[in-house]
Amino acid sequence: MSHKSFSSVTDAPTADGAGEPFARAKRSLGQNFLSDPNTAAKIVAACGIAAGDTVIEIGPGRGALTGLVAAAGPGSFLALEKDRDLAAHLARTYPTLSVAITDALRQDWGRLDLLSGDVRILGNLPYNIASPLLWDLCAGATRFARAVFMVQHEVALRLCAAPGGRAYGALTAWIASHVRATYCFKVPPTVFRPRPKVDSAVVAMTPLPLADRPGEPRALSKLLKLLFSKRRKQLGGILKSWRDATLDDWLAGQGIRLTDRPETLAPKQLAGLAEMLKLRLAS
Ligand code: SAM
């Protein structure tokens, strides 16, 4: 997968004013546009933008959030929009906004760490890209001030779940290993055009200190996918071929039983297990 860098993202094709901005919403791009100014204002307020901040908006669409962000007076404001026609319209409407016509799934989010000042990220995310996008963004960017996203309600519950419940899974443990995620508020389908079939919710995130992030992120990513693809099985069974005295002692020291299921392990325990198993997970 090729990545664009944030330092060069304005080299991406920029909006040139061509095209019809308000053609029919494209389902393939998850275009459910927010039509309620109150909800938009709540999302932007949750991001806490101060004058001079650097703001990145993902999927600005027809600008429901964009105008409010621009009014907050960011020092720099960049939007990533895949729809060329909408990007053209936004560039015409908001002169202080840089619009990159690009795929938010193909960014090197680590580049955000090179920006100076407070970086804030927000977006009403298309349902179909929210999980992979947040997986990459939360691991890649380590020092943004705050991020606020609207996602499908069920995804918001997964992002903020505690161990032990049905909503807790690989996405939860990965996100919780990199950021503190907080459920903010629920949003009904009636505030979108066209209306989605499901509820949405807004989630806020702040990065964990570097020292609290996973020591072996690649191994953790592999481990989470392995464990939660067998979430009904017991750890002893899933880890059978890798078991030895060292691993069994470590599990016992953590208070983890071989009969436990993956969903009972806290993010820190999973990160520790990934460090224990990193050589095995590398093969
Ligand atoms: N922010 C607007 C609002 O609240 O009304 C639009 C939200 S709409 C749910 C999602 C937006 O993300 C659309 O404008 C869509 O074109 C854009 N989009 C979809 N996939 C994208 C991607 N991979 N990268 C960047 N933008 C994308």
py3Dmol code that shows the C-alpha trace and the ligand (Angstrom):
import py3Dmol

protein = """\
ATOM      1  CA  MET A   1       0.000   0.000   0.000  1.00  0.00           C
ATOM      2  CA  SER A   2       1.405   3.378  -0.935  1.00  0.00           C
ATOM      3  CA  HIS A   3       1.200   6.219   1.544  1.00  0.00           C
ATOM      4  CA  LYS A   4       0.984   9.921   1.007  1.00  0.00           C
ATOM      5  CA  SER A   5       2.861  12.051   3.454  1.00  0.00           C
ATOM      6  CA  PHE A   6       1.238  14.910   5.284  1.00  0.00           C
ATOM      7  CA  SER A   7       4.068  17.230   4.313  1.00  0.00           C
ATOM      8  CA  SER A   8       3.279  16.630   0.653  1.00  0.00           C
ATOM      9  CA  VAL A   9      -0.434  16.050   0.850  1.00  0.00           C
ATOM     10  CA  THR A  10      -1.185  19.456  -0.616  1.00  0.00           C
ATOM     11  CA  ASP A  11       0.698  18.220  -3.690  1.00  0.00           C
ATOM     12  CA  ALA A  12      -2.186  15.847  -4.228  1.00  0.00           C
ATOM     13  CA  PRO A  13      -4.607  16.966  -6.937  1.00  0.00           C
ATOM     14  CA  THR A  14      -6.369  19.972  -5.463  1.00  0.00           C
ATOM     15  CA  ALA A  15      -9.896  21.083  -6.037  1.00  0.00           C
ATOM     16  CA  ASP A  16     -10.161  23.339  -9.014  1.00  0.00           C
ATOM     17  CA  GLY A  17     -13.769  24.414  -8.917  1.00  0.00           C
ATOM     18  CA  ALA A  18     -14.879  21.949 -11.556  1.00  0.00           C
ATOM     19  CA  GLY A  19     -17.728  19.531 -11.122  1.00  0.00           C
ATOM     20  CA  GLU A  20     -21.199  19.417  -9.692  1.00  0.00           C
ATOM     21  CA  PRO A  21     -20.916  19.524  -5.896  1.00  0.00           C
ATOM     22  CA  PHE A  22     -24.293  18.269  -4.833  1.00  0.00           C
ATOM     23  CA  ALA A  23     -24.887  15.336  -7.081  1.00  0.00           C
ATOM     24  CA  ARG A  24     -26.696  12.381  -5.501  1.00  0.00           C
ATOM     25  CA  ALA A  25     -25.057  11.021  -2.361  1.00  0.00           C
ATOM     26  CA  LYS A  26     -22.731   8.135  -3.225  1.00  0.00           C
ATOM     27  CA  ARG A  27     -23.378   5.019  -1.193  1.00  0.00           C
ATOM     28  CA  SER A  28     -19.999   3.607  -2.149  1.00  0.00           C
ATOM     29  CA  LEU A  29     -18.375   6.540  -0.283  1.00  0.00           C
ATOM     30  CA  GLY A  30     -20.644   6.230   2.763  1.00  0.00           C
ATOM     31  CA  GLN A  31     -22.203   9.617   2.053  1.00  0.00           C
ATOM     32  CA  ASN A  32     -24.755  10.206   4.803  1.00  0.00           C
ATOM     33  CA  PHE A  33     -24.542  13.949   5.246  1.00  0.00           C
ATOM     34  CA  LEU A  34     -25.214  15.555   8.598  1.00  0.00           C
ATOM     35  CA  SER A  35     -28.154  17.954   8.278  1.00  0.00           C
ATOM     36  CA  ASP A  36     -28.572  19.074  11.900  1.00  0.00           C
ATOM     37  CA  PRO A  37     -26.573  22.184  12.915  1.00  0.00           C
ATOM     38  CA  ASN A  38     -26.875  21.354  16.633  1.00  0.00           C
ATOM     39  CA  THR A  39     -25.246  17.959  16.232  1.00  0.00           C
ATOM     40  CA  ALA A  40     -22.525  19.499  14.068  1.00  0.00           C
ATOM     41  CA  ALA A  41     -21.870  22.158  16.712  1.00  0.00           C
ATOM     42  CA  LYS A  42     -21.641  19.500  19.451  1.00  0.00           C
ATOM     43  CA  ILE A  43     -19.089  17.492  17.474  1.00  0.00           C
ATOM     44  CA  VAL A  44     -16.903  20.508  16.753  1.00  0.00           C
ATOM     45  CA  ALA A  45     -17.169  21.703  20.383  1.00  0.00           C
ATOM     46  CA  ALA A  46     -16.076  18.228  21.581  1.00  0.00           C
ATOM     47  CA  CYS A  47     -12.874  18.652  19.563  1.00  0.00           C
ATOM     48  CA  GLY A  48     -11.915  21.761  21.570  1.00  0.00           C
ATOM     49  CA  ILE A  49     -10.373  23.704  18.693  1.00  0.00           C
ATOM     50  CA  ALA A  50      -8.522  26.886  19.698  1.00  0.00           C
ATOM     51  CA  ALA A  51      -7.328  29.665  17.398  1.00  0.00           C
ATOM     52  CA  GLY A  52      -3.977  28.697  15.851  1.00  0.00           C
ATOM     53  CA  ASP A  53      -4.462  24.908  16.116  1.00  0.00           C
ATOM     54  CA  THR A  54      -3.786  22.614  13.192  1.00  0.00           C
ATOM     55  CA  VAL A  55      -6.982  20.798  12.251  1.00  0.00           C
ATOM     56  CA  ILE A  56      -7.388  17.777   9.976  1.00  0.00           C
ATOM     57  CA  GLU A  57     -10.926  16.904   8.886  1.00  0.00           C
ATOM     58  CA  ILE A  58     -11.539  13.484   7.374  1.00  0.00           C
ATOM     59  CA  GLY A  59     -14.375  13.295   4.844  1.00  0.00           C
ATOM     60  CA  PRO A  60     -15.709  16.893   4.988  1.00  0.00           C
ATOM     61  CA  GLY A  61     -18.388  16.095   2.405  1.00  0.00           C
ATOM     62  CA  ARG A  62     -20.747  19.046   1.978  1.00  0.00           C
ATOM     63  CA  GLY A  63     -19.119  20.894   4.881  1.00  0.00           C
ATOM     64  CA  ALA A  64     -21.487  20.283   7.819  1.00  0.00           C
ATOM     65  CA  LEU A  65     -18.528  20.438  10.236  1.00  0.00           C
ATOM     66  CA  THR A  66     -16.120  22.377   8.024  1.00  0.00           C
ATOM     67  CA  GLY A  67     -17.719  25.817   8.369  1.00  0.00           C
ATOM     68  CA  LEU A  68     -17.743  25.551  12.161  1.00  0.00           C
ATOM     69  CA  VAL A  69     -14.096  24.481  12.220  1.00  0.00           C
ATOM     70  CA  ALA A  70     -13.121  27.361   9.906  1.00  0.00           C
ATOM     71  CA  ALA A  71     -14.993  29.778  12.204  1.00  0.00           C
ATOM     72  CA  ALA A  72     -12.894  28.598  15.177  1.00  0.00           C
ATOM     73  CA  GLY A  73      -9.851  30.143  13.459  1.00  0.00           C
ATOM     74  CA  PRO A  74      -7.396  27.257  13.121  1.00  0.00           C
ATOM     75  CA  GLY A  75      -3.862  28.242  12.132  1.00  0.00           C
ATOM     76  CA  SER A  76      -3.906  25.528   9.509  1.00  0.00           C
ATOM     77  CA  PHE A  77      -6.873  23.486   8.245  1.00  0.00           C
ATOM     78  CA  LEU A  78      -6.542  20.462   5.986  1.00  0.00           C
ATOM     79  CA  ALA A  79      -9.370  18.261   4.747  1.00  0.00           C
ATOM     80  CA  LEU A  80      -9.006  14.810   3.194  1.00  0.00           C
ATOM     81  CA  GLU A  81     -11.895  14.088   0.816  1.00  0.00           C
ATOM     82  CA  LYS A  82     -12.091  11.265  -1.697  1.00  0.00           C
ATOM     83  CA  ASP A  83     -14.976  12.750  -3.692  1.00  0.00           C
ATOM     84  CA  ARG A  84     -13.469  15.139  -6.248  1.00  0.00           C
ATOM     85  CA  ASP A  85     -16.668  17.141  -6.813  1.00  0.00           C
ATOM     86  CA  LEU A  86     -17.278  17.749  -3.125  1.00  0.00           C
ATOM     87  CA  ALA A  87     -13.624  18.694  -2.636  1.00  0.00           C
ATOM     88  CA  ALA A  88     -13.917  21.271  -5.422  1.00  0.00           C
ATOM     89  CA  HIS A  89     -16.962  22.827  -3.800  1.00  0.00           C
ATOM     90  CA  LEU A  90     -15.268  22.976  -0.369  1.00  0.00           C
ATOM     91  CA  ALA A  91     -12.152  24.630  -1.758  1.00  0.00           C
ATOM     92  CA  ARG A  92     -14.325  27.331  -3.343  1.00  0.00           C
ATOM     93  CA  THR A  93     -16.359  27.844  -0.175  1.00  0.00           C
ATOM     94  CA  TYR A  94     -13.603  27.940   2.465  1.00  0.00           C
ATOM     95  CA  PRO A  95     -10.551  29.898   1.320  1.00  0.00           C
ATOM     96  CA  THR A  96      -8.549  29.053   4.467  1.00  0.00           C
ATOM     97  CA  LEU A  97      -9.026  25.309   3.902  1.00  0.00           C
ATOM     98  CA  SER A  98      -6.536  23.108   2.029  1.00  0.00           C
ATOM     99  CA  VAL A  99      -8.423  20.226   0.459  1.00  0.00           C
ATOM    100  CA  ALA A 100      -6.562  17.098  -0.567  1.00  0.00           C
ATOM    101  CA  ILE A 101      -8.455  14.805  -2.900  1.00  0.00           C
ATOM    102  CA  THR A 102      -7.221  11.606  -1.403  1.00  0.00           C
ATOM    103  CA  ASP A 103      -8.114   8.345   0.308  1.00  0.00           C
ATOM    104  CA  ALA A 104      -7.944   8.671   4.098  1.00  0.00           C
ATOM    105  CA  LEU A 105      -7.167   4.947   4.287  1.00  0.00           C
ATOM    106  CA  ARG A 106      -3.854   5.518   2.512  1.00  0.00           C
ATOM    107  CA  GLN A 107      -2.143   8.016   4.795  1.00  0.00           C
ATOM    108  CA  ASP A 108       1.026   7.795   6.823  1.00  0.00           C
ATOM    109  CA  TRP A 109      -0.476   9.088  10.066  1.00  0.00           C
ATOM    110  CA  GLY A 110       2.948   9.154  11.735  1.00  0.00           C
ATOM    111  CA  ARG A 111       3.603  12.288   9.675  1.00  0.00           C
ATOM    112  CA  LEU A 112       1.182  14.179  11.906  1.00  0.00           C
ATOM    113  CA  ASP A 113       3.808  13.965  14.653  1.00  0.00           C
ATOM    114  CA  LEU A 114       6.042  16.257  12.595  1.00  0.00           C
ATOM    115  CA  LEU A 115       3.538  19.105  12.737  1.00  0.00           C
ATOM    116  CA  SER A 116       4.076  21.753  15.363  1.00  0.00           C
ATOM    117  CA  GLY A 117       1.469  23.043  17.797  1.00  0.00           C
ATOM    118  CA  ASP A 118      -1.759  21.333  18.791  1.00  0.00           C
ATOM    119  CA  VAL A 119      -3.103  18.992  16.125  1.00  0.00           C
ATOM    120  CA  ARG A 120      -6.807  18.129  16.258  1.00  0.00           C
ATOM    121  CA  ILE A 121      -8.513  15.590  14.037  1.00  0.00           C
ATOM    122  CA  LEU A 122     -12.215  15.178  13.409  1.00  0.00           C
ATOM    123  CA  GLY A 123     -14.646  13.600  11.022  1.00  0.00           C
ATOM    124  CA  ASN A 124     -18.057  12.150  10.494  1.00  0.00           C
ATOM    125  CA  LEU A 125     -16.575   8.942   9.144  1.00  0.00           C
ATOM    126  CA  PRO A 126     -18.058   6.799   6.398  1.00  0.00           C
ATOM    127  CA  TYR A 127     -19.259   3.615   8.094  1.00  0.00           C
ATOM    128  CA  ASN A 128     -17.315   1.345   5.772  1.00  0.00           C
ATOM    129  CA  ILE A 129     -13.875   2.783   6.539  1.00  0.00           C
ATOM    130  CA  ALA A 130     -14.131   3.757  10.218  1.00  0.00           C
ATOM    131  CA  SER A 131     -12.593   0.641  11.786  1.00  0.00           C
ATOM    132  CA  PRO A 132      -9.534   0.236   9.513  1.00  0.00           C
ATOM    133  CA  LEU A 133      -8.971   3.990   9.471  1.00  0.00           C
ATOM    134  CA  LEU A 134      -9.007   4.296  13.266  1.00  0.00           C
ATOM    135  CA  TRP A 135      -6.814   1.188  13.600  1.00  0.00           C
ATOM    136  CA  ASP A 136      -4.100   2.873  11.494  1.00  0.00           C
ATOM    137  CA  LEU A 137      -4.571   6.430  12.727  1.00  0.00           C
ATOM    138  CA  CYS A 138      -4.479   5.643  16.455  1.00  0.00           C
ATOM    139  CA  ALA A 139      -1.319   3.570  16.075  1.00  0.00           C
ATOM    140  CA  GLY A 140       0.391   5.921  13.622  1.00  0.00           C
ATOM    141  CA  ALA A 141      -0.122   9.328  15.218  1.00  0.00           C
ATOM    142  CA  THR A 142       1.209   9.630  18.751  1.00  0.00           C
ATOM    143  CA  ARG A 143       0.992  13.273  19.753  1.00  0.00           C
ATOM    144  CA  PHE A 144      -2.214  14.853  18.506  1.00  0.00           C
ATOM    145  CA  ALA A 145      -4.108  16.885  21.096  1.00  0.00           C
ATOM    146  CA  ARG A 146      -7.542  15.358  20.536  1.00  0.00           C
ATOM    147  CA  ALA A 147      -9.539  13.512  17.907  1.00  0.00           C
ATOM    148  CA  VAL A 148     -13.333  13.326  17.624  1.00  0.00           C
ATOM    149  CA  PHE A 149     -15.154  10.989  15.275  1.00  0.00           C
ATOM    150  CA  MET A 150     -18.734  10.100  14.504  1.00  0.00           C
ATOM    151  CA  VAL A 151     -19.045   6.403  13.731  1.00  0.00           C
ATOM    152  CA  GLN A 152     -21.742   3.750  13.645  1.00  0.00           C
ATOM    153  CA  HIS A 153     -23.117   3.341  17.183  1.00  0.00           C
ATOM    154  CA  GLU A 154     -22.115  -0.298  17.340  1.00  0.00           C
ATOM    155  CA  VAL A 155     -18.529   0.639  16.404  1.00  0.00           C
ATOM    156  CA  ALA A 156     -18.498   3.345  19.093  1.00  0.00           C
ATOM    157  CA  LEU A 157     -19.473   0.706  21.668  1.00  0.00           C
ATOM    158  CA  ARG A 158     -16.647  -1.534  20.434  1.00  0.00           C
ATOM    159  CA  LEU A 159     -14.138   1.320  20.575  1.00  0.00           C
ATOM    160  CA  CYS A 160     -14.988   2.095  24.198  1.00  0.00           C
ATOM    161  CA  ALA A 161     -15.789  -1.393  25.550  1.00  0.00           C
ATOM    162  CA  ALA A 162     -14.407  -2.855  28.766  1.00  0.00           C
ATOM    163  CA  PRO A 163     -12.950  -6.396  28.790  1.00  0.00           C
ATOM    164  CA  GLY A 164     -15.383  -9.237  29.299  1.00  0.00           C
ATOM    165  CA  GLY A 165     -18.340  -8.135  27.201  1.00  0.00           C
ATOM    166  CA  ARG A 166     -19.480  -8.954  23.684  1.00  0.00           C
ATOM    167  CA  ALA A 167     -18.422  -5.543  22.325  1.00  0.00           C
ATOM    168  CA  TYR A 168     -14.811  -6.080  23.438  1.00  0.00           C
ATOM    169  CA  GLY A 169     -12.628  -7.366  20.629  1.00  0.00           C
ATOM    170  CA  ALA A 170      -9.458  -6.903  18.601  1.00  0.00           C
ATOM    171  CA  LEU A 171     -10.411  -3.334  17.642  1.00  0.00           C
ATOM    172  CA  THR A 172     -11.110  -2.390  21.272  1.00  0.00           C
ATOM    173  CA  ALA A 173      -7.852  -3.794  22.589  1.00  0.00           C
ATOM    174  CA  TRP A 174      -5.815  -2.232  19.782  1.00  0.00           C
ATOM    175  CA  ILE A 175      -7.395   1.200  20.186  1.00  0.00           C
ATOM    176  CA  ALA A 176      -7.128   1.057  24.004  1.00  0.00           C
ATOM    177  CA  SER A 177      -3.421   0.199  23.648  1.00  0.00           C
ATOM    178  CA  HIS A 178      -2.815   3.492  21.837  1.00  0.00           C
ATOM    179  CA  VAL A 179      -5.415   6.048  22.909  1.00  0.00           C
ATOM    180  CA  ARG A 180      -7.938   6.767  25.614  1.00  0.00           C
ATOM    181  CA  ALA A 181     -11.317   6.566  23.884  1.00  0.00           C
ATOM    182  CA  THR A 182     -14.401   8.154  25.436  1.00  0.00           C
ATOM    183  CA  TYR A 183     -18.005   7.704  24.317  1.00  0.00           C
ATOM    184  CA  CYS A 184     -19.518  11.200  23.994  1.00  0.00           C
ATOM    185  CA  PHE A 185     -23.119  10.980  22.733  1.00  0.00           C
ATOM    186  CA  LYS A 186     -25.528   9.031  20.535  1.00  0.00           C
ATOM    187  CA  VAL A 187     -26.842  10.433  17.245  1.00  0.00           C
ATOM    188  CA  PRO A 188     -30.106   9.230  15.624  1.00  0.00           C
ATOM    189  CA  PRO A 189     -30.506   8.462  11.877  1.00  0.00           C
ATOM    190  CA  THR A 190     -32.968  11.367  11.515  1.00  0.00           C
ATOM    191  CA  VAL A 191     -30.179  13.995  11.463  1.00  0.00           C
ATOM    192  CA  PHE A 192     -28.631  12.639   8.226  1.00  0.00           C
ATOM    193  CA  ARG A 193     -29.526  12.944   4.532  1.00  0.00           C
ATOM    194  CA  PRO A 194     -29.907  10.296   3.288  1.00  0.00           C
ATOM    195  CA  ARG A 195     -30.822   8.552   6.527  1.00  0.00           C
ATOM    196  CA  PRO A 196     -28.698   5.553   7.504  1.00  0.00           C
ATOM    197  CA  LYS A 197     -30.443   2.446   8.860  1.00  0.00           C
ATOM    198  CA  VAL A 198     -28.532   2.505  12.151  1.00  0.00           C
ATOM    199  CA  ASP A 199     -27.709   4.871  15.013  1.00  0.00           C
ATOM    200  CA  SER A 200     -24.394   6.708  15.178  1.00  0.00           C
ATOM    201  CA  ALA A 201     -22.315   7.956  18.098  1.00  0.00           C
ATOM    202  CA  VAL A 202     -19.461  10.349  18.710  1.00  0.00           C
ATOM    203  CA  VAL A 203     -16.208   9.179  20.276  1.00  0.00           C
ATOM    204  CA  ALA A 204     -13.307  11.352  21.497  1.00  0.00           C
ATOM    205  CA  MET A 205      -9.699  10.152  21.670  1.00  0.00           C
ATOM    206  CA  THR A 206      -6.459  11.354  23.217  1.00  0.00           C
ATOM    207  CA  PRO A 207      -3.169   9.503  22.685  1.00  0.00           C
ATOM    208  CA  LEU A 208      -1.582   7.504  25.508  1.00  0.00           C
ATOM    209  CA  PRO A 209       1.945   8.518  26.563  1.00  0.00           C
ATOM    210  CA  LEU A 210       4.567   6.713  24.473  1.00  0.00           C
ATOM    211  CA  ALA A 211       5.690   4.677  27.494  1.00  0.00           C
ATOM    212  CA  ASP A 212       2.183   3.181  27.797  1.00  0.00           C
ATOM    213  CA  ARG A 213       1.932   2.129  24.171  1.00  0.00           C
ATOM    214  CA  PRO A 214       2.665  -1.462  23.098  1.00  0.00           C
ATOM    215  CA  GLY A 215       6.341  -2.401  22.925  1.00  0.00           C
ATOM    216  CA  GLU A 216       5.719  -4.820  20.037  1.00  0.00           C
ATOM    217  CA  PRO A 217       2.863  -3.376  17.968  1.00  0.00           C
ATOM    218  CA  ARG A 218       3.321  -5.740  15.003  1.00  0.00           C
ATOM    219  CA  ALA A 219       3.188  -8.768  17.259  1.00  0.00           C
ATOM    220  CA  LEU A 220       0.182  -7.327  19.099  1.00  0.00           C
ATOM    221  CA  SER A 221      -1.693  -6.738  15.857  1.00  0.00           C
ATOM    222  CA  LYS A 222      -1.106 -10.359  14.782  1.00  0.00           C
ATOM    223  CA  LEU A 223      -1.960 -11.727  18.211  1.00  0.00           C
ATOM    224  CA  LEU A 224      -5.238  -9.794  18.436  1.00  0.00           C
ATOM    225  CA  LYS A 225      -6.345 -11.020  15.030  1.00  0.00           C
ATOM    226  CA  LEU A 226      -5.459 -14.595  15.995  1.00  0.00           C
ATOM    227  CA  LEU A 227      -7.090 -14.545  19.440  1.00  0.00           C
ATOM    228  CA  PHE A 228     -10.294 -12.768  18.483  1.00  0.00           C
ATOM    229  CA  SER A 229     -10.844 -14.928  15.419  1.00  0.00           C
ATOM    230  CA  LYS A 230     -11.287 -17.706  18.034  1.00  0.00           C
ATOM    231  CA  ARG A 231     -12.919 -15.672  20.785  1.00  0.00           C
ATOM    232  CA  ARG A 232     -15.138 -18.526  22.000  1.00  0.00           C
ATOM    233  CA  LYS A 233     -12.124 -20.817  22.520  1.00  0.00           C
ATOM    234  CA  GLN A 234      -9.980 -21.028  25.634  1.00  0.00           C
ATOM    235  CA  LEU A 235      -6.473 -19.537  25.668  1.00  0.00           C
ATOM    236  CA  GLY A 236      -4.880 -22.895  26.471  1.00  0.00           C
ATOM    237  CA  GLY A 237      -6.301 -24.288  23.236  1.00  0.00           C
ATOM    238  CA  ILE A 238      -5.501 -21.291  21.050  1.00  0.00           C
ATOM    239  CA  LEU A 239      -1.906 -21.067  22.306  1.00  0.00           C
ATOM    240  CA  LYS A 240      -1.396 -24.855  22.461  1.00  0.00           C
ATOM    241  CA  SER A 241       1.427 -25.127  19.941  1.00  0.00           C
ATOM    242  CA  TRP A 242       3.377 -22.274  21.603  1.00  0.00           C
ATOM    243  CA  ARG A 243       3.069 -23.363  25.206  1.00  0.00           C
ATOM    244  CA  ASP A 244       6.144 -23.964  27.330  1.00  0.00           C
ATOM    245  CA  ALA A 245       7.073 -23.426  30.989  1.00  0.00           C
ATOM    246  CA  THR A 246       8.049 -19.782  30.420  1.00  0.00           C
ATOM    247  CA  LEU A 247       4.711 -18.920  28.826  1.00  0.00           C
ATOM    248  CA  ASP A 248       2.691 -20.862  31.401  1.00  0.00           C
ATOM    249  CA  ASP A 249       4.591 -19.129  34.245  1.00  0.00           C
ATOM    250  CA  TRP A 250       4.033 -15.726  32.681  1.00  0.00           C
ATOM    251  CA  LEU A 251       0.310 -16.367  32.257  1.00  0.00           C
ATOM    252  CA  ALA A 252       0.052 -17.558  35.868  1.00  0.00           C
ATOM    253  CA  GLY A 253       1.960 -14.481  37.059  1.00  0.00           C
ATOM    254  CA  GLN A 254      -0.590 -12.303  35.263  1.00  0.00           C
ATOM    255  CA  GLY A 255      -3.464 -14.158  36.897  1.00  0.00           C
ATOM    256  CA  ILE A 256      -4.492 -15.484  33.458  1.00  0.00           C
ATOM    257  CA  ARG A 257      -5.889 -19.042  33.404  1.00  0.00           C
ATOM    258  CA  LEU A 258      -5.599 -21.369  30.449  1.00  0.00           C
ATOM    259  CA  THR A 259      -9.373 -21.719  30.566  1.00  0.00           C
ATOM    260  CA  ASP A 260      -9.890 -17.954  30.094  1.00  0.00           C
ATOM    261  CA  ARG A 261     -11.233 -16.678  26.772  1.00  0.00           C
ATOM    262  CA  PRO A 262      -9.486 -13.871  24.847  1.00  0.00           C
ATOM    263  CA  GLU A 263     -12.208 -11.328  25.631  1.00  0.00           C
ATOM    264  CA  THR A 264     -11.377 -11.431  29.362  1.00  0.00           C
ATOM    265  CA  LEU A 265      -7.809 -10.140  28.875  1.00  0.00           C
ATOM    266  CA  ALA A 266      -7.157  -6.429  29.465  1.00  0.00           C
ATOM    267  CA  PRO A 267      -5.327  -4.471  26.728  1.00  0.00           C
ATOM    268  CA  LYS A 268      -2.161  -4.341  28.884  1.00  0.00           C
ATOM    269  CA  GLN A 269      -2.220  -8.117  29.337  1.00  0.00           C
ATOM    270  CA  LEU A 270      -2.627  -8.624  25.599  1.00  0.00           C
ATOM    271  CA  ALA A 271       0.275  -6.243  24.898  1.00  0.00           C
ATOM    272  CA  GLY A 272       2.403  -8.174  27.425  1.00  0.00           C
ATOM    273  CA  LEU A 273       1.443 -11.491  25.847  1.00  0.00           C
ATOM    274  CA  ALA A 274       2.431 -10.127  22.422  1.00  0.00           C
ATOM    275  CA  GLU A 275       5.870  -9.227  23.812  1.00  0.00           C
ATOM    276  CA  MET A 276       6.216 -12.749  25.246  1.00  0.00           C
ATOM    277  CA  LEU A 277       5.267 -14.310  21.914  1.00  0.00           C
ATOM    278  CA  LYS A 278       6.928 -11.858  19.543  1.00  0.00           C
ATOM    279  CA  LEU A 279       9.408 -14.315  18.036  1.00  0.00           C
ATOM    280  CA  ARG A 280       6.709 -16.910  17.447  1.00  0.00           C
ATOM    281  CA  LEU A 281       4.358 -14.301  15.995  1.00  0.00           C
ATOM    282  CA  ALA A 282       7.099 -13.091  13.633  1.00  0.00           C
ATOM    283  CA  SER A 283       7.227 -16.449  11.814  1.00  0.00           C
TER     284      SER A 283
END
"""
ligand_1 = """\
27
SAM
N -18.537 15.509 7.080
C -19.709 15.460 6.256
C -20.953 15.540 7.108
O -20.841 15.401 8.319
O -22.027 15.727 6.539
C -19.731 14.187 5.384
C -19.757 12.905 6.127
S -20.057 11.485 5.108
C -20.587 10.333 6.344
C -18.426 10.848 4.781
C -17.563 11.655 3.833
O -16.309 10.975 3.674
C -18.100 11.847 2.437
O -17.933 13.171 2.039
C -17.265 10.905 1.572
O -17.129 11.339 0.231
C -15.945 10.920 2.290
N -15.143 9.706 2.107
C -15.580 8.435 1.902
N -14.550 7.582 1.848
C -13.431 8.320 2.002
C -12.035 8.018 2.030
N -11.607 6.738 1.897
N -11.162 9.022 2.203
C -11.583 10.304 2.354
N -12.892 10.659 2.336
C -13.799 9.687 2.175
"""
view = py3Dmol.view(width=600, height=400)
view.addModel(protein, "pdb")
view.setStyle({"model": 0}, {"cartoon": {"style": "trace"}})
view.addModel(ligand_1, "xyz")
view.setStyle({"model": 1}, {"stick": {}})
view.zoomTo()
view.show()
